[in-house]
Amino acid sequence: MVPETPSAPATAAAAGATKQDLHRALREALQTAPPTGSSDGAGGFPRAWWAHLGRCGMLGLGFSLDGRPSAADAVQVSALAGQITHATGSLGLGMAWMMQQMLGRYVLGPLVQQGAAGALDASHALLTKLLASMAAGECLLALAISEPGVGAQPKHLRTRAVQPSGAAGDGDWVLDGHKAFVSNGPAADAIIVLAVSAVHEGRKRFDAFLLDAQTPGLTREANARVQGLAPPGACRTLGVESEKAPQRAQFLPDSPPHSGAMGQEDGKKWAAAAHSQPTIPKSDRLLGHCDLRLESCRVPASRRIGPPGRAFETIARPVRAVEDALLLGPLLGAMQCELEALAHALGTSAVAAGTADTAASDAVRELGALQLEWQALHAVRDAVARQLEVHGCDDALAFATVGARRLLERWQTAYENAWEAASQALAIAALPSLTRDLRLVLGIARGVAHSRQLQTGQQLLQSLHP
């Protein structure tokens, strides 16, 4: 629940801090943080670790709470997310931190500014409080856009939001549908859900709604296709709901279990739906992605956020490009962990086999080549993030992220081949588990990437053969 006065985070990294200041402050916060491998004794999301970063002022670096410039720009956010990934050995934690900065700056930030200007008065206070709670580590936010089988293609999205007519409606909205691949969804306290709210001249109109994770009728479901991204040492296995596991309070203070205008039958329907759906056990509410089921989820009218009917244009479309751009940082942080794992394995094996061994020499040379390529990819990371910072979410950014992702995929393939060759010649251990997480993330939105690659190739052909 958002407190009346959210906790004030430390101000060690104020706006205007240098790149070195931010990295040093984050490093000190990470060094003094609780372990990430457990969560309140339940092996789930590391709440104590997250709250510690909030107290150290590390969770609101990428967005503004008072209209002034944020402490970290897009280039720094990407790099800091990589630092978290490397320090924790968890791609999921680096992505979780990055997602909060992205949602704070590129989704909530513009809406707060519009509210301050009088355009969106109803949600201004709510969103301002939400930003403060995110910065303090008291609320983890998720965004639900994609749906099973159709991704985020607007003409195929089916989750709907309607306003019931008559006295029972009271202006509330009712949401029904199924969302997929919700980043940070398993551990989120609040979720922004995009839903079709109208159809005008054959085109769907979308609105965004801010839901508490405990909203009646909302159920989180594990998705076997996207399991992973847990911190080292955390439980990744589906288990049974524990009555002793700590309960998270509702984020929205005025979201009662049942609206006063609802009938008893509706309440029974919600309760039955909540118990019949396969839920994510508390021991598995970790990181990464999950699905959402929404069955008669009643949302107050004040929880519709943003310009009416324009949520896809103002939220969904830009967020995809922003996420792809900032994601390069945590990916490179995870790759640094992979390099160190290979170096450790080779170092142990080379000592046993003798440094003059030809296979060991070849493996070390390939390790050096991978390290040099990894260093060069940092320039690509910074260039893409700078494009975002200077020019925003334009077409150039969308295509730049596809090219950058392609380079990282090739590096990852070379790394896996190098490990395989070394394992056969030097009998080193199996690939680190982080490799699976990297492959999982690199495969996100592959269809969109293929479409842009084809478009670029066709444009090149047309330019040479008009």
N, C-alpha and C positions, 0 to 999 in steps of 0.2 A: 504494500500500500504506500502511496506517496504521502509522506508526512506533511503536516501543515506547513512546516518550515524545513525543507530538505537539508540534510547535513551539509555544511560548507566544506568542500574538499580543500586540501592544502594548496597553497599558491606558489609552490616552489618553481613551477614552470609557467610563469605568467607570459602574456602576449609580449612579443618582442625578444623572447629568449633565443639565443643562438642555437644552431643545430647541435653543437657540442653540449650546450647546457641541457637540452632536452634528452639527448642520449645518456648523459651522465645521470640526470635525475631519474630516468626510467631504470637504468642499470642499478642504482642504489635501491629503488623501490623493489625491484625483482630480487635483489640479494637478501632483503629483509622480509620478504613475503613468506607466508605459510606454504607448506608443500601443496603442489597441484594434484597429487595422486589420490586425494581423498576429498570428500565433501560432507562435512557434518557427520562423518562416520558412515555415510551411505555409499561412498564411491561414485558420486555423481558430479554435477557441476561444482567446481571449487569456489564456493561462495565466500569463504574466508579469504582466499587469495584475491578474489575479485574486489571484495570490500576493502582490502588493504591497499590495492591500487587506487581505489576511489579516495581513500583518506590521504594518500600521497599526491593527489591531484593529477593522476595519470589517465583517468578515464574520460576527461573532457577536453583533451588537448586539441582535438580536431574540429571542435565546433564552439560557437560563441554562446555565452549565457547572458550577455548584456549589450549586444550590438557591436561591440568592438571586435577587431580581428582576432581570430583564434590563435592559440599559441603555436600550432603546427599547421603548415599548409599541406597541400596534397602530396608533395614530394616527401616531406618529413613524415606524414602519416604512413605512407607506404613503407618507408625505411624503418620506422619505429615498430610497425607490425611485424616486419622481418626480424627485428631484434627480439621481440617477445617470443616469436616462434622458435628462434635459435636457443634462447635462454631456457625455455621450458621443454624443448623437444616436442612441442605439440603444435601441429598446423591448425588444429581446431581452436586453440586459445588465441593464436595470432589472428585468425580469421574473425573470431568473436569480437576481439578488441577493434579490429578494422571495421567490422560491420556497424558497431556502435558509433564510431566516428563518422562513417558514411551517412547513417540514418540521421544523426544529429545535425550534420551540416547541410546535406543535400535534400533531405526530406522535411524534417521538422523546422530547420532554420528558416527557409523561405516562408513557411506558413506562419511562424512567429513574427517575422518581419511584416507580413501582410496584415496580421492581427494588430500589430502596433500601429499600423497606418489606418486602422479602422475598417479594413476590408473583411476580416474574419474575426469579429469581436467574440463570438460565442466560444471559440476554441482557444483563444489566445492565452488565457490564464492556465488552462489545462496543459497546453503544450509547453508553456514556460516552466511549469512545475515538473513536467516529465523530463525536460532537458536537465534540470537541476538534479533530479533523482538519478538519471543516467550517469551524470558526472560524478555523483557521490557513491556510485556502486550499489544503489538501492533498487534499481530497476534494470532488467535486461530486456531489450526491445527486439522484436522480430518483425519481418515483413512477409506477407503471404500474397503472392501474385499467381504463380504457376499452378497448373492443374494437371491431373494424370492424363497422359497420352497426348496432350496438346501444348505443353509448355506454357509460354506466356503470349501466345498468339491471340490478340484481342477478339477476333471474330469467332474463335472457338471456345473462349472462356464461358463457363456456365453458372458459376456461383452468383446467386441473385440476392438483392436487397430490395425489400418492398415495405411500404408503409400501409399497414392495415387500415381500412376505413372504419368509421364509427367511433364510438366512445372508447372502445377497448384499445384503439390504436394509440391515443395520447401523443401522437407525433413520433413515437418510437419506430425504429426500423427492425425488420426481422430478416435475418440472413440464413440462407440454406445453400449448401454446396460442399465441395471437396477440394481442398488445396494440397499441393504436393511440393516436395523439396523446399520446405520452409527453413531457411538458414537461421540458426540459433533457436529454432522452434522448440526442441526438446526441453530447454532450460528457461525459456522466455517467461517473463512476468506479465508482459503485455504484447499484443500483436496487432499490427496494422493489416487489415484485410481489405483487398480490393474486390468489389463485387459489381455486377451489372445492375444499375439502378434505373435505367430507362433505355428505350430504343427510339431513335429519332431518324426518320427517313431511311430506315433499314440499317442504321449504324448504332452499335451499342454504346451507351454512355456509362461510365464507371465512376463510382465514388469510393472513398477510402474511409474506413471505420476503425476506431481505436477500441479494441476489445481487451478486457482483462482475461488472463489465461484461465481463470476459474469461472468464466461465464457459463451458465447452464446451457447445455446443448453443444458446447465446444469440446471436442475430444481430440487429443493428440495420438497419432498412431505411428508405430515404428514402420520404417520402410526398409526392407531387406536389401534394396539396391544401393542404399546410401548409408549403411552402417559404417562407423569408424569415426576418426577425428577426436577420439578421447584423449585426455592427458595421459602421460605415461603412468602406469600403475592403477589407473581408474578402471572400473568394471565396464566391460563392453557387452556383457551377456544379459539377455532378457531374463528377468526373474519375476517375482511376485510382488505386488504392491505391499509395502510394509506400513502397518498402522503406526509403528514407532518412528518412522522417518519424519523429519521435521516438515511442517506444512508451511508453504509460502502464503503470506497474506495477499488479499486481493490488491491489485494495483489501483483500480478505480474505486475511490471511497464511496461513490454513490451508485454502485452496481449491486443491488440486492439480489439474493438468490432467486427471488420471484418478484415480478412487478405486481404492484397492488391491483392493476387492472387485469391481471391474468386469472384465468379460471383454474379450478382444481385439475381438470383434465389435462390442460397444458402442462402443469407442473408434473403430473405423473408421466406424461410423455417424455419430458426432458430427463427425468430421473431414470426412466427405463432406457432411454437412448444412451445415457452416460454409462450405464452398467453393461449394456450389450455390446459396445464397441471394444475392440482389442486396444487397450491403452498402453502407453509407454510406462513401465514400472519406474518408480522413483529411483531405483538403483541404476537405471539406464538413461535417466534424463541428463544427458551429457552435453555434447556439442554437435556440430554438424547440422543435419537436416531431419525433418520428419514430415508426415502428412497431417492435415487437419480435417476433421469432419465437423460441419456446422449444420445442426438440425434445430430449426426454430430458435436461433440465437437472437434474443431481443436486445437491441442496443439503443440507448437514449439518443434522441436527435442531436444533442450537443456533442455526441461522440463521432459524428460525421465530420471529417476534417478536410480542409482544402476547398478550392473552388468547386461548386456543384457540377457534377457530370464530367469533370476533366481530370480525374485521378490517373488515368492511363497516360495522358500526355504530360502531366506534371510530375508524376511519381514513377510509374513503371518504366517508361521509355528511357529517361535519363539514368535511372538507378542501374540498369543493366550495364551501360557503358562505364559508369563510375566504379562499379564493383570490379569489372574486368581490369580497369586501370590500376586500382589500388591493390588488387590481389597479387600483383607481381612481387610485392615486397614480402609477404609471408611465404610465398612459394620459394623465393630465393633463400629465405631463412631456413626453410625445411631442407633445401638442397645443401646448405652449409652443414646441417646435421648429418646428412647422408655422406658428404665428403669426409667428415671427421670419423664416421663409422667405418668407412672403407680404409682410411689412413690407419686407424687403430688395428683393424684386422690385418692389413698388410704389414704393419710394423711388427706385430706378434709373429706372423708367419715368416717374415724375412729374417727375424732373429733365429728362428728354428731352422730355416733352410739355408741360411748364409746369404749375404748381400750379393755375392757373385753369381748366384743362381740366375739363369737367363729369364725364366718365367717371372721371378720376383722383380727383376729389372724392368721387364716389359710392363708389369702391373704398376710399378711406381711411376714409370714414364706416362702411362695413361692417366694415372691419378693427377700428375702435374698438368697434363693437358686439360683435364676436366676443371681443375682449379683455375687455370687461366681463362677458360671460357666462362666460368662462373663469375669471375671478377669483371669480365667484359660485359656481362649481362646486366650489371648494375647501372651502366650508362643507359641501357635500354629502359630499365625500370624508371630511372629518373626522368628520361625524356618523355615517356608516356605520361607520368604523373604531372610533369610540367605542362604538357599539352592540356591536360585537364584543368590545371590551376589557372592558366592564362586564357584559354579559349573555351573552356566549358565542354559540354557534351555535344560536340559537333560530329559530323561524319568522319572527319580526319581522325578523331580519337577512336571511334568505333573500329576503323580499319587498322589503326596502329596497334590496338590491343590484340587483334587477330594475328598480326605479324609477330608481335612479341610472344604471344602464347605459343606460336609455332616454334619459335627458337627454343623456348623452355621445354617443349615436348621433345625436340630433337636432343637436347642436353640430357633429359631424363632417360631417353632410350640408350644413349651412349653410356650413361652411368650404369644402367642395368646390364648392358652388354659387358662392361668392364668388370663388374662384380661377378658375373657368370664365368667369364674367362679366368678370373683369379680364383674362383671357388673350385674350378676343375683342376687348375694347375697347382694350387697351394692349399687346397682343402680348408678354405675359410668358411665361416658360418653362412647361414642363409641371409637373404636380403633383410634389411631392417624393416620393421612394421611400418615405419613412416613412409616407405616407398608406396605402399598400398594407398595411403591417404593422399599422396601426391597424385597418383594415377586417377584416383576418384575425383579430385578437384580439377585436374587438367581436362577431364572428360565432360565437365559441365558445359552446357550450351554448345556442344560440338556441332549440332545441326546449323546453328546460326553462323558459326565460324566457317563451315563448309560453304554456306550460301554466299558469304562475303568473299571467300577465296574465288569461287566461281565468277562472281560479279567482277572482281578485279581482273581475272584472266580474260574475260570477255571484253572488258574495256581496253586491255592492252592489245588484243587481237584487232579490235576495231580501229585503234589508233594507227596500227601498222598496215592494215588492209581495209581502208575506208570503202 
